[in-house]
Amino acid sequence: MELSGSQNFSASPQAVWDALHNPTVLQNAAGLQNVQFGDNSLTASINLPNLGPLSGGVRTVTVSIDESSAPSHMKMSLNRSIVNANGTVDIAPSGSGSTLTYSAVANVNGPLSAFEGMAKPLVQSQISQFFAKFAQML
């Protein structure tokens, strides 16, 4: 599954970058719990819904931060038994604000692979909701 897009903000690239690295902002905008940044990682808990025969519940996920150049670029990866994903976030000045551009590729394995086609619209909807809440918090 490939995802990409961009979002304009009235805030500076540094303000957007700082908000992306603020655990409270991520918890509120993305609905995450227990957000913690390590030297090269982000760990958070997420409450997953039941999906067909798969039970939901709270899962803790660690995302590796493979590249980081404040305040303009970040490359991340997630490698779990059922999901492998890589993504980038770039933030550039745009007029008096900034534009955040993202791209990600995720491969779903195992029983979840049957739901991958249905998951993309759901994930895109979640991304839109995240950016709407995130923009309000900047």
C-alpha positions as CSV (number, residue, x, y, z in Angstrom):
1,M,0.0,0.0,0.0
2,E,1.4,3.4,-1.0
3,L,0.4,6.6,0.7
4,S,1.5,10.1,-0.1
5,G,0.3,13.7,0.2
6,S,1.0,17.1,1.4
7,Q,-0.4,19.6,4.0
8,N,0.0,23.3,4.2
9,F,0.4,25.0,7.6
10,S,0.5,28.7,8.6
11,A,3.4,27.9,11.0
12,S,7.1,27.9,10.2
13,P,8.9,24.6,9.4
14,Q,10.6,24.7,12.8
15,A,7.2,25.0,14.6
16,V,5.8,22.1,12.5
17,W,9.0,20.0,13.3
18,D,8.8,20.8,17.0
19,A,5.1,19.8,17.1
20,L,5.9,16.5,15.3
21,H,8.3,15.8,18.1
22,N,6.0,16.8,21.0
23,P,4.5,13.8,22.7
24,T,1.4,15.7,23.9
25,V,0.7,16.9,20.4
26,L,1.0,13.4,18.9
27,Q,-1.1,11.9,21.7
28,N,-3.9,14.4,21.1
29,A,-3.7,14.6,17.3
30,A,-3.2,10.9,16.5
31,G,-5.0,9.3,19.4
32,L,-1.8,7.7,20.6
33,Q,-0.9,6.9,24.2
34,N,2.4,6.8,26.1
35,V,4.4,8.6,23.3
36,Q,8.1,8.5,24.0
37,F,11.1,9.5,21.9
38,G,14.4,7.7,22.1
39,D,17.6,8.6,20.4
40,N,16.5,7.1,17.1
41,S,13.0,5.9,17.8
42,L,9.4,6.7,18.7
43,T,7.4,4.4,20.8
44,A,3.7,4.7,21.3
45,S,0.7,2.7,22.3
46,I,-2.3,2.6,20.0
47,N,-5.8,1.1,20.5
48,L,-6.6,-1.0,17.4
49,P,-10.2,-1.9,16.5
50,N,-11.4,-5.5,15.9
51,L,-10.9,-6.3,12.2
52,G,-12.8,-9.3,11.0
53,P,-11.4,-12.4,12.8
54,L,-8.5,-10.4,14.3
55,S,-8.9,-9.0,17.7
56,G,-8.0,-5.4,18.5
57,G,-6.7,-3.9,21.7
58,V,-3.8,-1.8,22.8
59,R,-0.5,-2.5,21.0
60,T,2.8,-0.8,21.6
61,V,4.7,0.0,18.5
62,T,8.3,1.3,18.0
63,V,9.1,3.2,14.9
64,S,12.8,3.6,14.0
65,I,13.9,7.1,13.0
66,D,16.5,6.3,10.3
67,E,17.3,9.8,9.2
68,S,16.6,13.1,10.9
69,S,17.6,16.6,9.7
70,A,15.8,19.2,11.7
71,P,13.6,21.0,10.7
72,S,13.2,19.6,7.2
73,H,13.5,15.8,6.8
74,M,12.8,12.6,8.6
75,K,12.8,9.0,7.4
76,M,11.2,6.3,9.4
77,S,10.6,2.5,9.3
78,L,8.4,0.0,11.1
79,N,9.2,-3.7,11.0
80,R,6.8,-6.0,12.7
81,S,5.8,-9.5,11.9
82,I,2.6,-8.4,10.1
83,V,3.5,-4.9,8.9
84,N,6.7,-3.6,7.3
85,A,6.6,0.1,6.4
86,N,9.0,2.9,5.3
87,G,8.1,6.6,5.1
88,T,9.5,10.1,4.7
89,V,8.4,13.5,5.9
90,D,9.7,16.6,4.4
91,I,8.9,20.1,5.6
92,A,9.7,23.2,3.4
93,P,9.0,26.9,3.7
94,S,6.0,28.0,1.8
95,G,5.1,31.7,1.8
96,S,4.7,32.7,5.4
97,G,4.1,29.1,6.5
98,S,5.3,25.7,5.5
99,T,4.3,22.6,3.5
100,L,4.7,19.1,4.9
101,T,5.0,16.4,2.3
102,Y,4.8,12.7,3.2
103,S,5.2,9.4,1.5
104,A,5.0,5.8,2.8
105,V,5.0,2.3,1.6
106,A,3.5,-0.5,3.8
107,N,3.5,-4.2,3.2
108,V,1.0,-6.2,5.2
109,N,1.6,-9.9,5.8
110,G,-0.3,-12.8,7.2
111,P,-4.1,-12.7,7.8
112,L,-4.2,-8.9,7.5
113,S,-3.1,-9.0,3.9
114,A,-6.6,-9.9,2.9
115,F,-7.8,-6.6,4.3
116,E,-5.1,-4.4,2.7
117,G,-7.3,-3.1,-0.1
118,M,-9.9,-2.0,2.4
119,A,-7.4,-0.5,4.7
120,K,-6.0,2.2,2.4
121,P,-9.2,4.4,2.4
122,L,-9.4,4.0,6.2
123,V,-5.7,5.0,6.7
124,Q,-6.1,8.0,4.4
125,S,-9.1,9.1,6.4
126,Q,-7.1,8.7,9.6
127,I,-4.2,10.8,8.1
128,S,-6.7,13.6,7.2
129,Q,-8.1,13.6,10.7
130,F,-4.6,13.7,12.1
131,F,-3.6,16.7,10.0
132,A,-6.8,18.6,10.9
133,K,-6.2,18.1,14.7
134,F,-2.5,18.7,14.3
135,A,-3.1,22.1,12.5
136,Q,-5.3,23.2,15.3
137,M,-2.6,22.4,17.8
138,L,0.1,24.4,16.1
